[in-house]
């Protein structure tokens, strides 16, 4: 549905995207992960026909984003990062306006249906300016869905929402993703894991990794990490852990807990627990430590540097 | 065409929720009402004294309506057009419009049409004055003059609104758009006529560029192609500037 080839975008002398290529299939939810300034928004703006690339080409639903921009725009629903809303219109009027621009017959009826879909039908006649941030985000999402687009492009759809609203918005996206192609950007790894079939990690305008969330994590995590906490003094605990067979490393964390690593598949946790208790410590907590996005980035950029040396 | 109408309708409705638009309508209608009162009063006086200088020469015209209306439009149109595109640039809603299936020129023409319809609404209200005058007078108003006076308001508002929309597209800040537009209008209305007195060789050119010279022809009841072309060219120039500004923004 989306095919990007050698996409490059320069803002003056600053290169925002360099030679970006990827493809997504129909009915796929693809997550676009990267730090701020990585080029996520730029890519999305090119794909939605907002601005042309400096070099390279992109097609959406079979249409070129530069030469057949209007055809692309008809088939894409887009939620920009700063949700574009007219605060002096009511939610219903705003969606009706968007439906009219999309030339949908019975625009008012469709506007109301879409509001129901995002759970805002009770606020249809409220001015957008009086809605909470979460509600505004949902109005923005409704605007992107109103014409039942083949491709949905969402720039940070859950940013700034409270946890309950995040769950709601994710459920809506997952529901849509069953039939349509969704490209969404995020910087929260767990979000990508929950809703995306595939993840593209982008850094400095380049794709640095592309895989399913599970594979990506497995590939990057060479060992499993566990954090544990005991009552009272934990001095000497890391030395004790290092003596246990299978523990690769152990060290005291600044917050008073102790972290240790072991190779995947060789779960030493029962042995560790037994050893600690037998040595007279009171074990309070033992939990796995997931790899954060920051660490994945460090990992990936380290891989890059490593390959560079070879 | 439907897209233009969708954009125009939103802008037109927006004026009825905007205090600036009410102030503009109020200022125009109040001033015209005041002058209308004076015109009626003076013709009533001259009727009492037996028809003034002998005969129907006291019949009041409607050129006062055109000249007052156009002068007020020159001053107030910048306030009506300043936010049209600049505000979309500022709030980020431009991203919404530029990714909707809408051509850049349709957006600009829609914005212009919304404002134009608003002025035409005010103009329609002012029709009560000539209708009253017409019933007060024995031979009635000069129909030809009335058409050319109303045409002068229609042409001037079309041209100046288009220039205002064009300038608004260049800015993200409404106030910057307001003063740039007002500056351009003062230039076209007044300043550009000056050099005509000093440069005899190019006198025709400066006079042609001056808005007031075309308006005074229309107030005298003459409708000439050259005047109509002047206003239509300015309209096209304004709409073209707006479209080009949006295009430039995409490529930046």
Interface residues (C-beta under 8 A of the other chain):
Chain A: X11 X45 X48 X49 X50 X51 X52 X70 X73 X74 X76 X78 X80 X82 X84 X85 X86 X88 X97 X98 X100 X101 X102 X103 X143
Chain B: X2 X3 X6 X7 X10 X14 X17 X91 X92 X93 X94 X95 X96 X97 X98 X99 X100 X101 X102 X103 X250 X251 X252
